[in-house]
Amino acid sequence: MVIIDVDCACLKSEIDFYKIVSDAIGVDSDLCSNLDSLWDLLTTDVERPFRIVLRNSTAARTRMPVFFEKLLVLLRDVESQDREWGFAEGERFELIVE
């Protein structure tokens, strides 16, 4: 299982988040540079099971509230799509927000 552990207290911009994800997955940062490309990457190019853990989420909510809320919606939509597509529990994308 791929687990990306993001300490949101360290994020200064949304670019920092995309860099963490692209580095963890091992793709060029151009493939993960905005919400649309993140959606494409997570829904088609990342092998399951896969988890993103957002630690210290309050820091990101405070520092970049608009981006963080859009990010949460997108990641929850990825979770929903995996359920709708019939991925078994433990074999799909999972978001953990702390």
Secondary structure, DSSP 8 states (H G I E B T S, - for coil): -EEEEEEGGG-SSHHHHHHHHHHHHT--GGGSSSHHHHHHIIIIIS-SSEEEEEETHHHHHHHSHHHHHHHHHHHHHHHHHHHHTT--TTSSEEEEE-
